[in-house]
Amino acid sequence: MNADLPSFRYHPDPLATGAVRASDETCACCERATGWIYTAAFHTAHDVTGHFCPWCIADGSASERFAGEFTDSYGLDGVSEEVLHEVTRRTPGFHAWQDPHWLVHCRDAAAFVGEVGHAGLAAHPEALDQLRTDLRLDGRHDEARLERFLTRLGEGASAMLFRCTVCGTHLAYADAS
């Protein structure tokens, strides 16, 4: 991550994930061209023209000024109000085909690592096993179909990979177009 950018506990490398990119665009909040701009979703009832710089996300000014959130609170069950506020209002969201949601482990929001295919997920066996279990529970996959789906991650579907900020365990959920 670029040392000049603010630090995000729950999205440690927004450049690698594509949530932030280099840009000459002016921030819709502070009205400065900082050299970096946020590229993922922002949910608000206000009419916002343009995107935000990472600093206006990190200090909460973009969320406060436009009464919005970068991530829905779905999936953030059991975390403190402080963590909920940090993830939804002061952390860059990420791109997903379906509605993105944040995962929780050890009663804390996990850190978003990025979108991965099968090889990226297989590098973290605990996340692959957890995803396999979750997909079995939804009842739509028999064993053969489940394994076929998992080995084809990266081809029309991917896994959103997270890392627990407390114990370091990796976890994931599937996202498909």
FENMO-V543147 format. One record per residue. RES is the residue in three letters. SS is DSSP state (2 for helix, 1 for strand, 0 for the rest). Layout:
res=RES ss=SS
res=RES ss=SS
//
This chain:
res=MET ss=0
res=ASN ss=0
res=ALA ss=0
res=ASP ss=0
res=LEU ss=0
res=PRO ss=0
res=SER ss=0
res=PHE ss=0
res=ARG ss=0
res=TYR ss=0
res=HIS ss=0
res=PRO ss=0
res=ASP ss=0
res=PRO ss=2
res=LEU ss=2
res=ALA ss=2
res=THR ss=2
res=GLY ss=0
res=ALA ss=0
res=VAL ss=1
res=ARG ss=1
res=ALA ss=1
res=SER ss=0
res=ASP ss=0
res=GLU ss=0
res=THR ss=0
res=CYS ss=0
res=ALA ss=0
res=CYS ss=0
res=CYS ss=0
res=GLU ss=0
res=ARG ss=0
res=ALA ss=0
res=THR ss=0
res=GLY ss=0
res=TRP ss=1
res=ILE ss=1
res=TYR ss=1
res=THR ss=0
res=ALA ss=0
res=ALA ss=0
res=PHE ss=0
res=HIS ss=1
res=THR ss=0
res=ALA ss=0
res=HIS ss=0
res=ASP ss=0
res=VAL ss=0
res=THR ss=0
res=GLY ss=0
res=HIS ss=0
res=PHE ss=0
res=CYS ss=0
res=PRO ss=2
res=TRP ss=2
res=CYS ss=2
res=ILE ss=2
res=ALA ss=2
res=ASP ss=0
res=GLY ss=0
res=SER ss=2
res=ALA ss=2
res=SER ss=2
res=GLU ss=2
res=ARG ss=2
res=PHE ss=2
res=ALA ss=0
res=GLY ss=0
res=GLU ss=1
res=PHE ss=0
res=THR ss=0
res=ASP ss=0
res=SER ss=0
res=TYR ss=0
res=GLY ss=0
res=LEU ss=0
res=ASP ss=0
res=GLY ss=0
res=VAL ss=0
res=SER ss=0
res=GLU ss=2
res=GLU ss=2
res=VAL ss=2
res=LEU ss=2
res=HIS ss=2
res=GLU ss=2
res=VAL ss=2
res=THR ss=2
res=ARG ss=2
res=ARG ss=2
res=THR ss=0
res=PRO ss=0
res=GLY ss=0
res=PHE ss=0
res=HIS ss=0
res=ALA ss=0
res=TRP ss=0
res=GLN ss=0
res=ASP ss=0
res=PRO ss=0
res=HIS ss=0
res=TRP ss=0
res=LEU ss=0
res=VAL ss=1
res=HIS ss=1
res=CYS ss=0
res=ARG ss=0
res=ASP ss=1
res=ALA ss=1
res=ALA ss=0
res=ALA ss=1
res=PHE ss=1
res=VAL ss=1
res=GLY ss=1
res=GLU ss=1
res=VAL ss=1
res=GLY ss=0
res=HIS ss=2
res=ALA ss=2
res=GLY ss=2
res=LEU ss=2
res=ALA ss=2
res=ALA ss=0
res=HIS ss=0
res=PRO ss=2
res=GLU ss=2
res=ALA ss=2
res=LEU ss=2
res=ASP ss=2
res=GLN ss=2
res=LEU ss=2
res=ARG ss=2
res=THR ss=2
res=ASP ss=2
res=LEU ss=2
res=ARG ss=2
res=LEU ss=2
res=ASP ss=0
res=GLY ss=0
res=ARG ss=0
res=HIS ss=0
res=ASP ss=0
res=GLU ss=2
res=ALA ss=2
res=ARG ss=2
res=LEU ss=2
res=GLU ss=2
res=ARG ss=2
res=PHE ss=2
res=LEU ss=2
res=THR ss=2
res=ARG ss=0
res=LEU ss=0
res=GLY ss=0
res=GLU ss=0
res=GLY ss=0
res=ALA ss=1
res=SER ss=1
res=ALA ss=1
res=MET ss=1
res=LEU ss=1
res=PHE ss=1
res=ARG ss=1
res=CYS ss=0
res=THR ss=0
res=VAL ss=0
res=CYS ss=0
res=GLY ss=0
res=THR ss=0
res=HIS ss=1
res=LEU ss=1
res=ALA ss=1
res=TYR ss=1
res=ALA ss=1
res=ASP ss=1
res=ALA ss=1
res=SER ss=0
//
